[in-house]
Amino acid sequence: MIKNDRQFRITKAQMERFEQAIKGAASASKSPVHPVLQTAQIDALKSQPSDLRRELGECNALRSGKRKTVAFGSLDDLPKTLIQARIAAGLTQEQLASRLGLKPQQIQRYEATDYQSASMERMREILRALGVRFRHPVELRLVS
């Protein structure tokens, strides 16, 4: 998941490098590599840009404001949801930190570690600062 502008730029550059590598591999007419192996290499290269394109598309959809809702099935999904909500709100990590009275590095640490060190109270503060609301009551299901 792309969490900030720097990661967005890096992901975009990686996608462009993969696309160039695919073009180069496909146009290598006198390759010393066996044709079956060359085809496998090209196929492996082709899978990477599609994953990166998907991540860039998800980030662009959040940034553009087109995606206003995020579904999550468990508390395990909450860290990713917090990051998506920040991006959808059009806030940088620095702006969110300012709203919370924290240093920007704290938000960067939280997001880099998927909020592992954040207390539940801190996550509630972040949800409030982002204006996140739950549509339906949370349902408790006991698994035996």
C-alpha positions in Angstrom: 0.0 0.0 0.0 1.3 3.5 -0.9 1.3 5.6 2.2 2.8 8.9 1.2 3.9 11.0 -1.8 7.5 9.7 -1.6 6.2 6.1 -1.9 3.9 7.2 -4.8 6.9 8.6 -6.7 9.0 5.5 -6.1 6.2 3.2 -7.1 5.6 5.2 -10.3 9.3 5.1 -11.2 9.5 1.4 -10.5 6.5 0.7 -12.8 8.2 2.7 -15.6 11.5 0.8 -15.1 9.6 -2.5 -15.3 7.8 -1.4 -18.5 11.2 -0.4 -20.0 12.7 -3.8 -19.0 9.8 -5.6 -20.7 10.3 -3.6 -23.9 14.0 -4.4 -23.8 13.5 -8.1 -23.1 10.8 -8.4 -25.8 13.0 -6.7 -28.4 16.1 -8.7 -27.7 16.3 -10.6 -31.0 19.6 -12.3 -30.5 19.4 -13.3 -26.9 21.7 -16.1 -25.6 18.8 -17.2 -23.4 16.6 -20.1 -24.4 13.3 -18.9 -25.9 11.2 -20.7 -23.2 13.3 -19.1 -20.5 13.1 -15.7 -22.2 9.3 -16.0 -22.3 9.2 -16.9 -18.6 11.3 -13.9 -17.8 9.1 -11.6 -19.8 6.0 -13.0 -18.1 7.5 -12.5 -14.7 8.4 -8.9 -15.6 4.8 -8.3 -16.9 3.2 -9.2 -13.6 5.0 -6.5 -11.7 3.7 -3.4 -13.5 0.1 -4.6 -13.1 0.5 -4.9 -9.3 2.1 -1.4 -9.2 -0.6 0.0 -11.5 -3.2 -1.3 -9.1 -1.5 0.3 -6.1 -1.1 3.6 -8.0 -4.8 3.5 -9.1 -5.9 2.8 -5.5 -3.9 5.8 -4.3 -5.1 8.1 -7.1 -8.8 7.1 -6.3 -8.3 8.0 -2.7 -6.5 11.2 -3.5 -9.1 12.3 -6.0 -11.9 12.0 -3.5 -13.7 9.5 -5.7 -13.5 6.9 -3.0 -15.3 8.1 0.1 -16.0 4.7 1.8 -13.7 1.9 2.9 -14.9 -1.4 4.2 -13.0 -3.4 6.7 -13.9 -6.8 8.0 -11.8 -6.9 11.2 -9.7 -4.8 13.5 -6.7 -6.2 11.6 -7.8 -4.0 8.7 -8.0 -0.8 10.9 -4.4 0.4 10.3 -4.8 0.3 6.5 -8.2 2.0 6.9 -6.6 4.8 8.9 -4.1 5.4 6.2 -6.7 5.3 3.5 -8.9 7.7 5.4 -6.0 10.1 5.8 -5.3 10.0 2.0 -9.0 10.3 1.1 -9.3 13.3 3.4 -6.5 15.0 1.4 -4.2 15.2 4.4 -0.4 14.6 4.5 1.1 12.9 7.4 2.4 16.3 8.6 -1.1 17.8 8.4 -2.7 14.9 10.4 0.1 15.3 13.0 -0.7 19.0 13.3 -4.4 18.3 13.8 -3.4 15.9 16.7 -0.7 18.1 18.2 1.9 15.5 17.4 5.2 15.6 15.6 5.0 14.5 11.9 7.6 11.7 12.7 5.1 10.1 15.1 2.5 9.7 12.3 5.2 8.4 10.0 6.2 5.8 12.6 2.6 4.8 13.2 2.0 4.3 9.5 5.4 2.6 8.8 4.6 0.0 11.5 0.9 -0.2 10.7 0.0 1.4 14.0 1.5 -1.4 16.1 2.6 1.1 18.8 -0.5 3.2 18.8 -3.0 2.8 21.7 -6.6 2.3 21.0 -7.3 5.7 22.4 -4.8 7.2 19.9 -6.5 5.4 17.0 -9.9 6.8 18.2 -8.3 10.3 18.2 -7.1 9.8 14.7 -10.5 8.6 13.5 -12.1 11.7 15.0 -9.5 14.0 13.5 -10.1 12.4 10.1 -13.9 12.6 10.5 -14.4 8.9 10.0 -17.8 7.6 10.9 -19.1 4.1 10.9 -22.3 3.5 9.0 -23.4 0.4 10.8 -23.0 -0.7 14.4 -20.0 -3.0 14.9 -21.2 -6.6 15.3 -19.6 -8.9 17.8 -19.3 -12.5 16.7 -17.8 -15.0 19.0 -15.8 -17.7 17.2 -15.8 -21.1 19.0 
